[in-house]
Amino acid sequence: MQNGFVESFNGKLRDECLNETLFTNLNEARQIIEAWRIDYNTKPTAHEPQRAHTD
C-alpha cells in the first residue's frame, strides 16, 4: 500500500501546486513547494477528525 500513498501524494502535488504555479526561478519553486508541503502535512484529512480550537 505504500506505493499508493506515494502516488496519491504525487498526484496532489501535481494538481494542487505544480500545475497551478509558474515558477520564475529555482529558489521560488523551492519556497512555494515547501509552503505547499507544510500545508499538506498539517491540514486534516477526510478520515481524520478535526480538532477543536482552544482559544
All heavy atoms as a GROMACS GRO file, in nm:
protein
  454
    1MET      N    1   0.082  -0.121   0.000
    1MET     CA    2   0.000   0.000   0.000
    1MET      C    3   0.086   0.126   0.000
    1MET      O    4   0.040   0.232  -0.034
    1MET     CB    5  -0.094  -0.003   0.121
    1MET     CG    6  -0.192   0.110   0.125
    1MET     SD    7  -0.297   0.104  -0.022
    1MET     CE    8  -0.386   0.253  -0.004
    2GLN      N    9   0.211   0.114   0.040
    2GLN     CA   10   0.296   0.232   0.047
    2GLN      C   11   0.304   0.304  -0.088
    2GLN      O   12   0.300   0.426  -0.093
    2GLN     CB   13   0.436   0.194   0.094
    2GLN     CG   14   0.527   0.313   0.114
    2GLN     CD   15   0.662   0.275   0.166
    2GLN    OE1   16   0.697   0.158   0.175
    2GLN    NE2   17   0.741   0.373   0.201
    3ASN      N   18   0.311   0.230  -0.197
    3ASN     CA   19   0.316   0.292  -0.328
    3ASN      C   20   0.190   0.373  -0.356
    3ASN      O   21   0.195   0.477  -0.421
    3ASN     CB   22   0.338   0.186  -0.436
    3ASN     CG   23   0.372   0.248  -0.570
    3ASN    OD1   24   0.447   0.344  -0.576
    3ASN    ND2   25   0.316   0.193  -0.676
    4GLY      N   26   0.075   0.328  -0.306
    4GLY     CA   27  -0.049   0.402  -0.323
    4GLY      C   28  -0.044   0.538  -0.256
    4GLY      O   29  -0.094   0.637  -0.310
    5PHE      N   30   0.018   0.545  -0.139
    5PHE     CA   31   0.032   0.673  -0.069
    5PHE      C   32   0.124   0.767  -0.148
    5PHE      O   33   0.097   0.887  -0.158
    5PHE     CB   34   0.087   0.654   0.072
    5PHE     CG   35  -0.010   0.587   0.165
    5PHE    CD1   36   0.019   0.465   0.222
    5PHE    CD2   37  -0.133   0.646   0.196
    5PHE    CE1   38  -0.071   0.402   0.306
    5PHE    CE2   39  -0.223   0.586   0.281
    5PHE     CZ   40  -0.192   0.463   0.336
    6VAL      N   41   0.231   0.713  -0.202
    6VAL     CA   42   0.324   0.794  -0.281
    6VAL      C   43   0.256   0.846  -0.406
    6VAL      O   44   0.269   0.964  -0.440
    6VAL     CB   45   0.451   0.712  -0.316
    6VAL    CG1   46   0.539   0.788  -0.414
    6VAL    CG2   47   0.528   0.677  -0.190
    7GLU      N   48   0.182   0.759  -0.475
    7GLU     CA   49   0.111   0.801  -0.595
    7GLU      C   50   0.007   0.908  -0.563
    7GLU      O   51  -0.010   1.004  -0.638
    7GLU     CB   52   0.045   0.681  -0.662
    7GLU     CG   53   0.144   0.582  -0.722
    7GLU     CD   54   0.228   0.641  -0.832
    7GLU    OE1   55   0.175   0.724  -0.910
    7GLU    OE2   56   0.346   0.605  -0.843
    8SER      N   57  -0.063   0.893  -0.450
    8SER     CA   58  -0.161   0.992  -0.410
    8SER      C   59  -0.095   1.126  -0.381
    8SER      O   60  -0.142   1.231  -0.425
    8SER     CB   61  -0.235   0.942  -0.285
    8SER     OG   62  -0.324   1.042  -0.238
    9PHE      N   63   0.016   1.123  -0.308
    9PHE     CA   64   0.090   1.247  -0.277
    9PHE      C   65   0.137   1.314  -0.406
    9PHE      O   66   0.119   1.434  -0.425
    9PHE     CB   67   0.209   1.218  -0.186
    9PHE     CG   68   0.297   1.338  -0.166
    9PHE    CD1   69   0.264   1.434  -0.072
    9PHE    CD2   70   0.411   1.356  -0.242
    9PHE    CE1   71   0.343   1.546  -0.054
    9PHE    CE2   72   0.492   1.467  -0.225
    9PHE     CZ   73   0.458   1.563  -0.130
   10ASN      N   74   0.197   1.236  -0.495
   10ASN     CA   75   0.248   1.293  -0.621
   10ASN      C   76   0.136   1.356  -0.703
   10ASN      O   77   0.153   1.463  -0.761
   10ASN     CB   78   0.318   1.186  -0.704
   10ASN     CG   79   0.452   1.147  -0.646
   10ASN    OD1   80   0.509   1.219  -0.564
   10ASN    ND2   81   0.502   1.032  -0.686
   11GLY      N   82   0.020   1.291  -0.707
   11GLY     CA   83  -0.094   1.345  -0.782
   11GLY      C   84  -0.144   1.475  -0.722
   11GLY      O   85  -0.173   1.571  -0.795
   12LYS      N   86  -0.153   1.480  -0.589
   12LYS     CA   87  -0.199   1.603  -0.524
   12LYS      C   88  -0.098   1.716  -0.542
   12LYS      O   89  -0.136   1.830  -0.566
   12LYS     CB   90  -0.225   1.577  -0.376
   12LYS     CG   91  -0.348   1.494  -0.353
   12LYS     CD   92  -0.370   1.465  -0.207
   12LYS     CE   93  -0.489   1.372  -0.191
   12LYS     NZ   94  -0.508   1.329  -0.055
   13LEU      N   95   0.031   1.684  -0.529
   13LEU     CA   96   0.135   1.786  -0.551
   13LEU      C   97   0.124   1.842  -0.692
   13LEU      O   98   0.126   1.963  -0.712
   13LEU     CB   99   0.274   1.726  -0.528
   13LEU     CG  100   0.392   1.815  -0.562
   13LEU    CD1  101   0.394   1.941  -0.476
   13LEU    CD2  102   0.523   1.738  -0.549
   14ARG      N  103   0.108   1.754  -0.789
   14ARG     CA  104   0.096   1.797  -0.929
   14ARG      C  105  -0.029   1.883  -0.950
   14ARG      O  106  -0.023   1.992  -1.006
   14ARG     CB  107   0.094   1.675  -1.021
   14ARG     CG  108   0.101   1.708  -1.166
   14ARG     CD  109   0.098   1.584  -1.256
   14ARG     NE  110   0.154   1.464  -1.201
   14ARG     CZ  111   0.082   1.363  -1.148
   14ARG    NH1  112  -0.049   1.369  -1.146
   14ARG    NH2  113   0.142   1.256  -1.100
   15ASP      N  114  -0.145   1.832  -0.903
   15ASP     CA  115  -0.272   1.901  -0.926
   15ASP      C  116  -0.285   2.032  -0.849
   15ASP      O  117  -0.334   2.131  -0.901
   15ASP     CB  118  -0.389   1.810  -0.890
   15ASP     CG  119  -0.402   1.692  -0.984
   15ASP    OD1  120  -0.344   1.696  -1.093
   15ASP    OD2  121  -0.470   1.595  -0.945
   16GLU      N  122  -0.244   2.032  -0.723
   16GLU     CA  123  -0.267   2.147  -0.636
   16GLU      C  124  -0.155   2.250  -0.638
   16GLU      O  125  -0.176   2.364  -0.599
   16GLU     CB  126  -0.287   2.100  -0.492
   16GLU     CG  127  -0.410   2.014  -0.472
   16GLU     CD  128  -0.424   1.962  -0.330
   16GLU    OE1  129  -0.348   2.007  -0.242
   16GLU    OE2  130  -0.512   1.876  -0.308
   17CYS      N  131  -0.038   2.212  -0.684
   17CYS     CA  132   0.075   2.307  -0.677
   17CYS      C  133   0.144   2.324  -0.812
   17CYS      O  134   0.147   2.435  -0.865
   17CYS     CB  135   0.176   2.259  -0.572
   17CYS     SG  136   0.312   2.372  -0.543
   18LEU      N  137   0.196   2.217  -0.867
   18LEU     CA  138   0.280   2.230  -0.986
   18LEU      C  139   0.203   2.278  -1.109
   18LEU      O  140   0.254   2.361  -1.186
   18LEU     CB  141   0.350   2.098  -1.016
   18LEU     CG  142   0.442   2.046  -0.904
   18LEU    CD1  143   0.502   1.913  -0.943
   18LEU    CD2  144   0.548   2.147  -0.868
   19ASN      N  145   0.082   2.228  -1.130
   19ASN     CA  146   0.003   2.270  -1.246
   19ASN      C  147  -0.055   2.410  -1.230
   19ASN      O  148  -0.096   2.471  -1.328
   19ASN     CB  149  -0.111   2.171  -1.272
   19ASN     CG  150  -0.062   2.039  -1.326
   19ASN    OD1  151   0.051   2.025  -1.368
   19ASN    ND2  152  -0.150   1.940  -1.321
   20GLU      N  153  -0.057   2.461  -1.108
   20GLU     CA  154  -0.119   2.592  -1.080
   20GLU      C  155  -0.017   2.706  -1.075
   20GLU      O  156  -0.056   2.822  -1.070
   20GLU     CB  157  -0.192   2.586  -0.946
   20GLU     CG  158  -0.302   2.481  -0.939
   20GLU     CD  159  -0.419   2.516  -1.028
   20GLU    OE1  160  -0.452   2.636  -1.038
   20GLU    OE2  161  -0.477   2.424  -1.089
   21THR      N  162   0.111   2.674  -1.074
   21THR     CA  163   0.212   2.775  -1.047
   21THR      C  164   0.316   2.781  -1.159
   21THR      O  165   0.365   2.678  -1.203
   21THR     CB  166   0.285   2.743  -0.914
   21THR    OG1  167   0.187   2.722  -0.812
   21THR    CG2  168   0.376   2.857  -0.873
   22LEU      N  169   0.346   2.902  -1.201
   22LEU     CA  170   0.455   2.924  -1.296
   22LEU      C  171   0.573   2.979  -1.216
   22LEU      O  172   0.569   3.093  -1.169
   22LEU     CB  173   0.414   3.023  -1.406
   22LEU     CG  174   0.520   3.056  -1.510
   22LEU    CD1  175   0.560   2.930  -1.587
   22LEU    CD2  176   0.468   3.161  -1.606
   23PHE      N  177   0.674   2.899  -1.197
   23PHE     CA  178   0.791   2.939  -1.120
   23PHE      C  179   0.885   3.020  -1.207
   23PHE      O  180   0.907   2.987  -1.323
   23PHE     CB  181   0.864   2.815  -1.066
   23PHE     CG  182   0.777   2.722  -0.987
   23PHE    CD1  183   0.744   2.597  -1.037
   23PHE    CD2  184   0.728   2.759  -0.863
   23PHE    CE1  185   0.664   2.510  -0.964
   23PHE    CE2  186   0.649   2.673  -0.789
   23PHE     CZ  187   0.616   2.549  -0.840
   24THR      N  188   0.943   3.126  -1.149
   24THR     CA  189   1.036   3.208  -1.227
   24THR      C  190   1.181   3.168  -1.204
   24THR      O  191   1.266   3.200  -1.285
   24THR     CB  192   1.018   3.357  -1.192
   24THR    OG1  193   1.038   3.376  -1.053
   24THR    CG2  194   0.879   3.406  -1.233
   25ASN      N  195   1.207   3.099  -1.092
   25ASN     CA  196   1.343   3.052  -1.066
   25ASN      C  197   1.338   2.936  -0.966
   25ASN      O  198   1.234   2.908  -0.906
   25ASN     CB  199   1.434   3.166  -1.017
   25ASN     CG  200   1.382   3.231  -0.890
   25ASN    OD1  201   1.357   3.164  -0.791
   25ASN    ND2  202   1.366   3.363  -0.893
   26LEU      N  203   1.450   2.872  -0.948
   26LEU     CA  204   1.456   2.754  -0.862
   26LEU      C  205   1.428   2.789  -0.716
   26LEU      O  206   1.358   2.714  -0.647
   26LEU     CB  207   1.593   2.687  -0.876
   26LEU     CG  208   1.614   2.558  -0.798
   26LEU    CD1  209   1.509   2.454  -0.835
   26LEU    CD2  210   1.755   2.506  -0.822
   27ASN      N  211   1.477   2.900  -0.668
   27ASN     CA  212   1.455   2.940  -0.529
   27ASN      C  213   1.306   2.962  -0.502
   27ASN      O  214   1.253   2.919  -0.400
   27ASN     CB  215   1.535   3.066  -0.495
   27ASN     CG  216   1.535   3.095  -0.348
   27ASN    OD1  217   1.550   3.004  -0.266
   27ASN    ND2  218   1.516   3.221  -0.313
   28GLU      N  219   1.238   3.027  -0.595
   28GLU     CA  220   1.094   3.048  -0.579
   28GLU      C  221   1.020   2.914  -0.578
   28GLU      O  222   0.930   2.893  -0.497
   28GLU     CB  223   1.040   3.135  -0.692
   28GLU     CG  224   0.891   3.157  -0.683
   28GLU     CD  225   0.833   3.227  -0.805
   28GLU    OE1  226   0.880   3.201  -0.917
   28GLU    OE2  227   0.738   3.304  -0.785
   29ALA      N  228   1.059   2.823  -0.665
   29ALA     CA  229   0.996   2.691  -0.669
   29ALA      C  230   1.014   2.620  -0.536
   29ALA      O  231   0.919   2.562  -0.482
   29ALA     CB  232   1.056   2.608  -0.782
   30ARG      N  233   1.134   2.625  -0.481
   30ARG     CA  234   1.159   2.559  -0.352
   30ARG      C  235   1.072   2.619  -0.241
   30ARG      O  236   1.018   2.545  -0.159
   30ARG     CB  237   1.306   2.572  -0.314
   30ARG     CG  238   1.396   2.484  -0.397
   30ARG     CD  239   1.541   2.502  -0.359
   30ARG     NE  240   1.624   2.407  -0.430
   30ARG     CZ  241   1.749   2.432  -0.465
   30ARG    NH1  242   1.806   2.547  -0.434
   30ARG    NH2  243   1.819   2.340  -0.530
   31GLN      N  244   1.060   2.751  -0.238
   31GLN     CA  245   0.980   2.817  -0.134
   31GLN      C  246   0.832   2.781  -0.146
   31GLN      O  247   0.767   2.750  -0.046
   31GLN     CB  248   0.999   2.968  -0.141
   31GLN     CG  249   1.137   3.014  -0.100
   31GLN     CD  250   1.156   3.163  -0.123
   31GLN    OE1  251   1.076   3.229  -0.188
   31GLN    NE2  252   1.265   3.216  -0.070
   32ILE      N  253   0.778   2.786  -0.265
   32ILE     CA  254   0.636   2.758  -0.286
   32ILE      C  255   0.604   2.612  -0.259
   32ILE      O  256   0.504   2.580  -0.194
   32ILE     CB  257   0.593   2.800  -0.428
   32ILE    CG1  258   0.598   2.952  -0.439
   32ILE    CG2  259   0.456   2.746  -0.463
   32ILE    CD1  260   0.578   3.007  -0.578
   33ILE      N  261   0.690   2.522  -0.305
   33ILE     CA  262   0.667   2.380  -0.281
   33ILE      C  263   0.678   2.347  -0.133
   33ILE      O  264   0.600   2.269  -0.080
   33ILE     CB  265   0.762   2.294  -0.367
   33ILE    CG1  266   0.726   2.311  -0.515
   33ILE    CG2  267   0.760   2.148  -0.325
   33ILE    CD1  268   0.828   2.256  -0.611
   34GLU      N  269   0.772   2.408  -0.063
   34GLU     CA  270   0.785   2.385   0.081
   34GLU      C  271   0.662   2.436   0.155
   34GLU      O  272   0.611   2.368   0.245
   34GLU     CB  273   0.911   2.454   0.135
   34GLU     CG  274   0.930   2.441   0.284
   34GLU     CD  275   0.955   2.297   0.333
   34GLU    OE1  276   0.970   2.206   0.250
   34GLU    OE2  277   0.957   2.278   0.455
   35ALA      N  278   0.609   2.552   0.118
   35ALA     CA  279   0.488   2.603   0.181
   35ALA      C  280   0.370   2.510   0.154
   35ALA      O  281   0.289   2.483   0.244
   35ALA     CB  282   0.457   2.744   0.130
   36TRP      N  283   0.361   2.457   0.031
   36TRP     CA  284   0.254   2.362  -0.001
   36TRP      C  285   0.269   2.235   0.082
   36TRP      O  286   0.172   2.182   0.134
   36TRP     CB  287   0.256   2.328  -0.150
   36TRP     CG  288   0.148   2.232  -0.187
   36TRP    CD1  289   0.021   2.264  -0.226
   36TRP    CD2  290   0.154   2.089  -0.186
   36TRP    NE1  291  -0.052   2.149  -0.248
   36TRP    CE2  292   0.028   2.040  -0.224
   36TRP    CE3  293   0.255   1.997  -0.156
   36TRP    CZ2  294   0.001   1.904  -0.233
   36TRP    CZ3  295   0.227   1.862  -0.164
   36TRP    CH2  296   0.100   1.818  -0.203
   37ARG      N  297   0.392   2.186   0.096
   37ARG     CA  298   0.417   2.063   0.172
   37ARG      C  299   0.378   2.079   0.319
   37ARG      O  300   0.314   1.990   0.377
   37ARG     CB  301   0.566   2.024   0.163
   37ARG     CG  302   0.598   1.891   0.230
   37ARG     CD  303   0.747   1.871   0.242
   37ARG     NE  304   0.810   1.967   0.331
   37ARG     CZ  305   0.809   1.959   0.464
   37ARG    NH1  306   0.748   1.860   0.525
   37ARG    NH2  307   0.870   2.051   0.537
   38ILE      N  308   0.410   2.193   0.377
   38ILE     CA  309   0.372   2.218   0.517
   38ILE      C  310   0.221   2.220   0.530
   38ILE      O  311   0.165   2.159   0.621
   38ILE     CB  312   0.436   2.349   0.567
   38ILE    CG1  313   0.587   2.330   0.580
   38ILE    CG2  314   0.374   2.393   0.699
   38ILE    CD1  315   0.664   2.457   0.603
   39ASP      N  316   0.154   2.287   0.438
   39ASP     CA  317   0.007   2.290   0.441
   39ASP      C  318  -0.050   2.149   0.424
   39ASP      O  319  -0.141   2.109   0.496
   39ASP     CB  320  -0.045   2.383   0.331
   39ASP     CG  321  -0.196   2.392   0.331
   39ASP    OD1  322  -0.253   2.438   0.432
   39ASP    OD2  323  -0.258   2.352   0.231
   40TYR      N  324   0.004   2.073   0.333
   40TYR     CA  325  -0.042   1.936   0.307
   40TYR      C  326  -0.028   1.849   0.432
   40TYR      O  327  -0.115   1.769   0.464
   40TYR     CB  328   0.040   1.876   0.192
   40TYR     CG  329   0.009   1.731   0.163
   40TYR    CD1  330  -0.097   1.696   0.081
   40TYR    CD2  331   0.088   1.629   0.216
   40TYR    CE1  332  -0.126   1.563   0.054
   40TYR    CE2  333   0.060   1.496   0.190
   40TYR     CZ  334  -0.047   1.464   0.108
   40TYR     OH  335  -0.074   1.332   0.082
   41ASN      N  336   0.082   1.866   0.505
   41ASN     CA  337   0.109   1.784   0.622
   41ASN      C  338   0.037   1.830   0.748
   41ASN      O  339   0.033   1.755   0.846
   41ASN     CB  340   0.259   1.776   0.650
   41ASN     CG  341   0.329   1.686   0.552
   41ASN    OD1  342   0.276   1.585   0.511
   41ASN    ND2  343   0.449   1.724   0.513
   42THR      N  344  -0.021   1.948   0.747
   42THR     CA  345  -0.086   1.999   0.869
   42THR      C  346  -0.237   2.006   0.858
   42THR      O  347  -0.304   2.017   0.960
   42THR     CB  348  -0.032   2.138   0.907
   42THR    OG1  349  -0.049   2.227   0.798
   42THR    CG2  350   0.114   2.132   0.946
   43LYS      N  351  -0.293   2.000   0.739
   43LYS     CA  352  -0.439   2.005   0.728
   43LYS      C  353  -0.498   1.867   0.754
   43LYS      O  354  -0.439   1.766   0.716
   43LYS     CB  355  -0.485   2.062   0.595
   43LYS     CG  356  -0.452   1.978   0.474
   43LYS     CD  357  -0.496   2.050   0.348
   43LYS     CE  358  -0.449   1.973   0.225
   43LYS     NZ  359  -0.479   2.044   0.104
   44PRO      N  360  -0.615   1.861   0.819
   44PRO     CA  361  -0.676   1.730   0.846
   44PRO      C  362  -0.722   1.663   0.717
   44PRO      O  363  -0.758   1.730   0.621
   44PRO     CB  364  -0.795   1.763   0.936
   44PRO     CG  365  -0.814   1.909   0.929
   44PRO     CD  366  -0.690   1.971   0.871
   45THR      N  367  -0.719   1.531   0.717
   45THR     CA  368  -0.766   1.456   0.602
   45THR      C  369  -0.910   1.413   0.624
   45THR      O  370  -0.965   1.429   0.733
   45THR     CB  371  -0.678   1.331   0.579
   45THR    OG1  372  -0.686   1.249   0.695
   45THR    CG2  373  -0.534   1.369   0.553
   46ALA      N  374  -0.971   1.354   0.525
   46ALA     CA  375  -1.111   1.314   0.533
   46ALA      C  376  -1.134   1.209   0.642
   46ALA      O  377  -1.238   1.207   0.706
   46ALA     CB  378  -1.158   1.260   0.399
   47HIS      N  379  -1.035   1.123   0.667
   47HIS     CA  380  -1.052   1.018   0.768
   47HIS      C  381  -1.007   1.061   0.906
   47HIS      O  382  -1.019   0.986   1.000
   47HIS     CB  383  -0.979   0.890   0.725
   47HIS     CG  384  -0.830   0.906   0.719
   47HIS    ND1  385  -0.767   0.960   0.609
   47HIS    CD2  386  -0.733   0.876   0.807
   47HIS    CE1  387  -0.637   0.962   0.633
   47HIS    NE2  388  -0.613   0.912   0.752
   48GLU      N  389  -0.955   1.182   0.920
   48GLU     CA  390  -0.908   1.234   1.048
   48GLU      C  391  -1.012   1.329   1.108
   48GLU      O  392  -1.058   1.419   1.039
   48GLU     CB  393  -0.780   1.316   1.024
   48GLU     CG  394  -0.659   1.267   1.092
   48GLU     CD  395  -0.538   1.351   1.053
   48GLU    OE1  396  -0.552   1.475   1.035
   48GLU    OE2  397  -0.432   1.295   1.040
   49PRO      N  398  -1.047   1.312   1.233
   49PRO     CA  399  -1.141   1.409   1.293
   49PRO      C  400  -1.072   1.544   1.310
   49PRO      O  401  -0.953   1.551   1.336
   49PRO     CB  402  -1.174   1.347   1.428
   49PRO     CG  403  -1.060   1.254   1.457
   49PRO     CD  404  -1.005   1.208   1.325
   50GLN      N  405  -1.147   1.651   1.289
   50GLN     CA  406  -1.092   1.785   1.306
   50GLN      C  407  -1.080   1.814   1.456
   50GLN      O  408  -1.166   1.778   1.535
   50GLN     CB  409  -1.178   1.889   1.239
   50GLN     CG  410  -1.174   1.877   1.089
   50GLN     CD  411  -1.234   1.998   1.020
   50GLN    OE1  412  -1.275   2.092   1.086
   50GLN    NE2  413  -1.241   1.995   0.890
   51ARG      N  414  -0.973   1.882   1.491
   51ARG     CA  415  -0.950   1.917   1.630
   51ARG      C  416  -1.027   2.044   1.664
   51ARG      O  417  -1.038   2.134   1.584
   51ARG     CB  418  -0.802   1.940   1.655
   51ARG     CG  419  -0.719   1.819   1.632
   51ARG     CD  420  -0.575   1.847   1.661
   51ARG     NE  421  -0.493   1.736   1.612
   51ARG     CZ  422  -0.370   1.749   1.570
   51ARG    NH1  423  -0.312   1.865   1.570
   51ARG    NH2  424  -0.304   1.645   1.528
   52ALA      N  425  -1.079   2.048   1.785
   52ALA     CA  426  -1.148   2.169   1.832
   52ALA      C  427  -1.043   2.274   1.863
   52ALA      O  428  -0.938   2.246   1.919
   52ALA     CB  429  -1.230   2.138   1.956
   53HIS      N  430  -1.072   2.397   1.824
   53HIS     CA  431  -0.981   2.508   1.853
   53HIS      C  432  -0.998   2.547   2.000
   53HIS      O  433  -1.109   2.564   2.048
   53HIS     CB  434  -1.013   2.628   1.764
   53HIS     CG  435  -0.980   2.602   1.620
   53HIS    ND1  436  -0.866   2.649   1.562
   53HIS    CD2  437  -1.045   2.533   1.523
   53HIS    CE1  438  -0.862   2.612   1.437
   53HIS    NE2  439  -0.971   2.540   1.411
   54THR      N  440  -0.887   2.562   2.068
   54THR     CA  441  -0.893   2.605   2.208
   54THR      C  442  -0.833   2.744   2.217
   54THR      O  443  -0.713   2.761   2.202
   54THR     CB  444  -0.815   2.507   2.298
   54THR    OG1  445  -0.682   2.495   2.248
   54THR    CG2  446  -0.882   2.371   2.301
   55ASP      N  447  -0.917   2.841   2.237
   55ASP     CA  448  -0.871   2.981   2.246
   55ASP      C  449  -0.875   3.029   2.388
   55ASP      O  450  -0.949   2.994   2.470
   55ASP     CB  451  -0.958   3.071   2.160
   55ASP     CG  452  -0.938   3.044   2.012
   55ASP    OD1  453  -0.822   3.019   1.974
   55ASP    OD2  454  -1.036   3.047   1.939
   0.00000   0.00000   0.00000
